[in-house]
């Protein structure tokens, strides 16, 4: 289905953190390119930062038709008010139909600030985007044990955020080219907050986003001792350790390790879910996993409908035995 072009372009905010283009930006450009085919419109990208123009070929290759480039020392570090001012001013002039932003630390702050200034709606943590018969963007999120779509029928742009891994990385076409529009950066802008120094913390464990194996635990662990058993298994497997929201609520793990709709999206070769029921809000975070295994003592748990292999057993009994067997097997090699 292709519609008559009666709307503005689809925008994507391309985030370049510490000089590195974020994967979620390319994924959103790919999705925007697919949506633009339905609306018969173009894909335009906003790229802000310092010394970031070298990223433009990747944006065009991913599906961008035009890039609005703000390349200035004043944009070297993300400044909420300045970034918002630049984007809002440009949006008021160009009138995009849709605006997509990655659900990153930056995006989760920037998107609502832009939406508020433009007096439009915003749907956060979308797991799919589609165009309905009226040409309206349907923004799909998990809710009430299933999926619901949210629409913004009147105000523009229609805004949505999505996390890394929700959409696949597009097939890059290095032959694609597009237009570059240089942006004027407001001089002497009073952002009130200035970045003086950035201190990077080294991860103590395997990062969730890049792990080949992810072990995720749920509240079925029972207590902190049960949670430590799951953590020990992850360490034995050299796996990243993730969790569900109830585990964070219990205080057994930090929010940064939460997988799901309001947490992180992962695409490991192997995912092992232990003591979790299989709520959609968590499982959408591992939709890209190649092989999925669940361990749960309840044979009727919904999680078994979603995985490739299931073990019906009390994780408090099974996980320590599994850990010992793996250690013994590797000890013989």
C-alpha positions as CSV (number, residue, x, y, z in Angstrom):
1,X,0.0,0.0,0.0
2,X,1.4,3.4,-1.1
3,X,-0.5,6.6,-0.3
4,X,-0.5,9.9,-2.1
5,X,2.1,12.2,-0.7
6,X,0.1,14.7,1.4
7,X,2.3,14.8,4.5
8,X,5.7,16.0,5.7
9,X,8.8,13.9,6.0
10,X,9.7,11.3,8.6
11,X,12.4,12.6,10.9
12,X,14.9,10.6,12.9
13,X,17.2,12.0,15.6
14,X,20.7,10.5,15.0
15,X,22.5,10.3,18.3
16,X,26.3,10.4,18.3
17,X,27.4,9.8,21.8
18,X,31.1,10.5,22.5
19,X,31.6,10.6,18.7
20,X,30.1,7.2,18.1
21,X,26.9,6.8,16.1
22,X,24.4,4.8,18.1
23,X,23.1,1.6,16.5
24,X,19.5,2.5,17.5
25,X,19.7,5.5,15.2
26,X,20.5,3.4,12.2
27,X,17.8,0.9,13.1
28,X,15.2,3.8,13.3
29,X,16.3,5.2,10.0
30,X,15.8,1.8,8.5
31,X,12.3,1.6,10.0
32,X,11.6,5.2,8.8
33,X,12.6,4.3,5.3
34,X,10.1,1.4,5.3
35,X,7.3,3.7,6.6
36,X,8.2,6.4,4.1
37,X,7.5,3.9,1.3
38,X,3.9,3.7,2.6
39,X,3.4,7.4,3.0
40,X,5.3,8.2,-0.2
41,X,7.5,10.8,1.7
42,X,11.1,11.3,2.5
43,X,13.3,10.4,5.5
44,X,15.2,13.3,7.1
45,X,17.7,13.0,9.9
46,X,18.9,15.5,12.5
47,X,22.6,15.0,13.5
48,X,24.0,17.2,16.2
49,X,27.5,17.2,17.7
50,X,31.1,18.2,17.2
51,X,33.1,16.6,14.4
52,X,30.2,14.4,13.4
53,X,29.9,15.0,9.7
54,X,31.9,11.8,9.0
55,X,28.7,9.9,10.1
56,X,26.6,11.2,7.3
57,X,27.5,8.5,4.7
58,X,26.2,5.9,7.2
59,X,22.9,7.8,7.6
60,X,22.4,7.9,3.8
61,X,23.3,4.3,3.5
62,X,20.8,3.4,6.1
63,X,18.0,5.2,4.2
64,X,18.2,8.9,4.9
65,X,17.3,11.3,2.1
66,X,18.4,14.4,3.8
67,X,20.5,15.3,6.9
68,X,20.3,18.4,8.9
69,X,23.8,18.8,10.3
70,X,24.7,20.8,13.4
71,X,28.4,20.4,13.7
72,X,29.8,22.7,16.3
73,X,31.9,22.7,19.4
74,X,28.9,23.9,21.4
75,X,27.2,20.6,20.6
76,X,30.1,18.4,21.7
77,X,28.2,17.3,24.7
78,X,24.5,16.8,24.9
79,X,22.8,19.9,26.3
80,X,19.1,19.4,26.8
81,X,17.9,22.9,26.3
82,X,20.1,23.7,23.4
83,X,19.4,20.5,21.6
84,X,15.6,21.0,22.2
85,X,15.8,24.6,20.9
86,X,17.5,23.6,17.7
87,X,15.1,20.8,17.0
88,X,11.9,22.7,17.9
89,X,12.9,25.7,15.7
90,X,13.6,23.4,12.8
91,X,10.4,21.4,13.3
92,X,8.3,24.5,13.4
93,X,9.7,25.4,10.0
94,X,9.8,22.0,8.2
95,X,6.7,20.4,9.8
96,X,7.6,16.7,9.9
97,X,4.8,14.2,9.9
98,X,6.6,11.7,12.2
99,X,9.6,12.1,14.5
100,X,11.4,9.0,15.8
101,X,14.0,9.1,18.6
102,X,16.0,6.3,20.2
103,X,15.1,5.2,23.7
104,X,18.5,6.0,25.2
105,X,19.4,8.0,28.2
106,X,19.6,11.1,25.9
107,X,16.5,10.2,24.0
108,X,14.3,9.6,27.0
109,X,15.0,13.1,28.2
110,X,15.0,14.9,24.8
111,X,11.9,13.3,23.3
112,X,9.4,14.6,25.9
113,X,11.0,18.0,26.0
114,X,10.6,18.4,22.2
115,X,7.0,17.0,22.3
116,X,6.0,19.4,25.1
117,X,7.4,22.4,23.1
118,X,5.6,21.3,19.9
119,X,2.4,20.5,21.8
120,X,2.1,17.0,20.4
121,X,1.9,13.5,21.7
122,X,4.7,11.0,22.4
123,X,4.6,7.2,22.8
124,X,7.6,5.8,24.6
125,X,9.2,2.3,24.3
126,X,7.4,1.3,21.2
127,X,7.9,-2.3,20.0
128,X,6.5,-1.8,16.5
129,X,5.4,1.0,14.2
130,X,3.0,0.8,11.3
131,X,0.8,3.1,9.1
132,X,-3.0,2.4,9.2
133,X,-5.4,2.9,6.3
134,X,-5.9,6.6,7.2
135,X,-2.2,7.2,7.0
136,X,-1.8,7.6,10.8
137,X,1.2,6.1,12.6
138,X,0.2,3.3,14.9
139,X,2.6,3.0,17.8
140,X,2.5,-0.4,19.4
141,X,3.3,-1.0,23.1
142,X,2.7,-3.9,25.5
143,X,-0.2,-3.4,27.8
144,X,-2.9,-5.3,29.6
145,X,-1.2,-8.6,28.8
146,X,-1.1,-8.0,25.1
147,X,-0.4,-5.2,22.6
148,X,-2.2,-2.0,22.1
149,X,-1.7,0.7,19.4
150,X,-1.6,4.4,20.3
151,X,-2.3,7.1,17.6
152,X,-2.0,10.8,17.5
153,X,-4.7,11.8,14.9
154,X,-4.4,15.6,15.0
155,X,-1.2,17.1,16.3
156,X,2.1,16.8,14.5
157,X,4.7,15.5,14.4
158,X,3.6,12.0,15.6
159,X,6.4,11.2,18.0
160,X,7.7,7.8,19.3
161,X,10.7,6.3,20.9
162,X,12.1,2.8,20.5
163,X,15.0,1.0,22.1
164,X,18.0,-0.5,20.5
165,X,17.2,-4.0,19.1
166,X,13.5,-3.4,18.5
167,X,14.1,-3.0,14.8
168,X,16.8,-4.7,12.8
169,X,19.8,-2.9,11.5
170,X,19.0,-2.0,7.9
171,X,20.9,-3.4,4.9
172,X,23.4,-0.6,4.2
173,X,23.5,0.7,0.6
174,X,26.8,2.6,0.3
175,X,25.7,3.9,-3.1
176,X,22.9,6.0,-1.6
177,X,23.5,9.8,-1.4
178,X,21.4,12.7,-0.1
179,X,21.3,16.3,0.7
180,X,23.1,17.9,3.7
181,X,21.6,21.1,5.2
182,X,23.9,23.0,7.6
183,X,22.2,24.3,10.7
184,X,22.8,27.6,12.4
185,X,23.7,27.1,16.1
186,X,22.4,29.7,18.5
187,X,25.3,31.8,19.7
188,X,25.6,32.5,23.4
189,X,22.7,30.2,24.3
190,X,22.2,30.1,28.0
191,X,21.7,26.4,28.7
192,X,22.2,26.9,32.5
193,X,24.0,23.5,32.6
194,X,27.4,23.0,31.2
195,X,29.4,19.7,31.0
196,X,32.8,20.1,32.6
197,X,34.0,16.6,32.6
198,X,32.8,13.1,31.6
199,X,34.0,10.1,33.7
200,X,33.4,6.7,32.1
201,X,32.8,3.8,34.4
202,X,34.1,0.4,33.3
203,X,31.5,-2.3,33.4
204,X,32.3,-5.0,36.0
205,X,30.5,-7.7,34.1
206,X,29.7,-8.6,30.5
207,X,27.6,-5.8,28.9
208,X,24.0,-7.0,28.3
209,X,23.8,-5.5,24.8
210,X,26.8,-7.2,23.4
211,X,26.7,-10.6,25.3
212,X,26.5,-13.8,23.4
213,X,24.9,-15.5,26.4
214,X,22.4,-13.8,28.7
215,X,21.1,-15.4,31.9
216,X,18.0,-13.6,33.3
217,X,16.5,-14.2,36.7
218,X,13.0,-13.5,38.0
219,X,11.4,-13.2,41.3
220,X,11.0,-17.0,41.3
221,X,14.6,-17.0,42.7
222,X,12.8,-16.5,46.1
223,X,15.4,-14.4,47.9
224,X,18.9,-13.0,47.7
225,X,20.4,-16.5,48.1
226,X,18.5,-17.8,45.2
227,X,19.5,-14.7,43.2
228,X,23.1,-15.3,44.0
229,X,22.8,-18.9,42.6
230,X,21.6,-17.4,39.3
231,X,24.4,-14.8,39.3
232,X,26.9,-17.7,39.9
233,X,25.6,-19.5,36.9
234,X,26.0,-16.4,34.7
235,X,29.6,-16.1,35.9
236,X,30.3,-19.7,35.1
237,X,28.9,-19.3,31.6
238,X,30.7,-16.0,31.1
239,X,27.3,-14.6,30.5
240,X,25.7,-11.2,31.1
241,X,23.2,-11.2,34.0
242,X,19.8,-9.6,33.5
243,X,16.6,-9.5,35.4
244,X,12.9,-8.6,35.4
245,X,11.4,-5.6,37.1
246,X,10.3,-7.5,40.3
247,X,13.9,-8.4,40.9
248,X,14.8,-4.7,40.8
249,X,11.9,-3.9,43.1
250,X,13.2,-6.5,45.6
251,X,16.6,-4.8,45.6
252,X,18.5,-7.9,44.4
253,X,19.8,-6.2,41.2
254,X,20.2,-2.7,39.7
255,X,17.9,-1.1,37.3
256,X,20.6,-1.1,34.6
257,X,20.3,-4.9,34.4
258,X,16.6,-5.0,33.7
259,X,15.5,-6.5,30.4
260,X,12.3,-5.6,28.7
261,X,10.0,-2.8,27.7
262,X,11.4,-0.2,30.1
263,X,14.8,-1.8,30.3
264,X,17.3,-3.1,27.8
265,X,16.9,-5.0,24.5
266,X,19.2,-7.9,24.0
267,X,19.9,-10.3,21.1
268,X,22.1,-13.1,22.4
269,X,22.9,-16.4,20.8
270,X,21.6,-18.1,24.0
271,X,19.1,-16.7,26.5
272,X,18.3,-18.6,29.8
273,X,15.4,-17.3,31.8
274,X,15.2,-18.6,35.3
275,X,12.3,-18.3,37.7
276,X,10.4,-15.9,35.6
277,X,6.8,-16.2,34.4
278,X,7.2,-14.9,30.9
279,X,5.4,-11.5,31.0
280,X,5.3,-9.8,27.7
281,X,7.0,-6.7,29.1
282,X,10.1,-8.8,29.7
283,X,10.1,-11.1,26.8
284,X,10.0,-8.3,24.2
285,X,13.4,-7.4,25.4
286,X,14.8,-10.8,24.2
287,X,12.8,-11.1,21.0
288,X,16.1,-11.2,19.0
289,X,17.6,-14.2,20.9
290,X,18.6,-17.1,18.7
291,X,17.9,-19.9,21.3
292,X,15.7,-19.5,24.4
293,X,15.6,-21.7,27.5
294,X,13.4,-21.4,30.5
295,X,13.6,-23.0,34.0
296,X,10.4,-22.8,36.0
297,X,8.8,-25.1,38.5
298,X,5.3,-24.3,37.2
299,X,4.7,-26.4,34.1
300,X,1.8,-24.1,33.1
301,X,3.9,-21.0,33.2
302,X,3.4,-18.8,30.1
303,X,7.1,-18.6,29.6
304,X,7.2,-22.2,28.2
305,X,5.0,-21.0,25.3
306,X,7.7,-18.6,24.2
307,X,11.0,-20.6,24.5
308,X,12.7,-23.3,22.5
309,X,13.5,-25.5,25.5
310,X,12.0,-25.7,28.9
311,X,13.0,-27.3,32.2
312,X,10.2,-27.8,34.8
313,X,12.0,-27.8,38.1
314,X,12.5,-25.6,41.1
315,X,15.4,-23.3,40.2
316,X,16.6,-23.3,43.7
317,X,17.4,-27.0,43.3
318,X,18.2,-27.1,39.6
319,X,20.5,-24.1,39.1
320,X,23.2,-25.2,41.6
321,X,23.3,-28.6,40.1
322,X,23.5,-27.2,36.6
323,X,26.3,-24.9,37.7
324,X,28.3,-27.8,39.2
325,X,27.9,-29.9,36.0
326,X,29.1,-27.1,33.8
327,X,32.1,-26.4,36.0
328,X,33.0,-30.1,36.0
329,X,32.6,-30.4,32.2
330,X,34.8,-27.4,31.6
331,X,37.3,-28.7,34.1
332,X,37.8,-31.8,32.0
333,X,38.5,-29.9,28.8
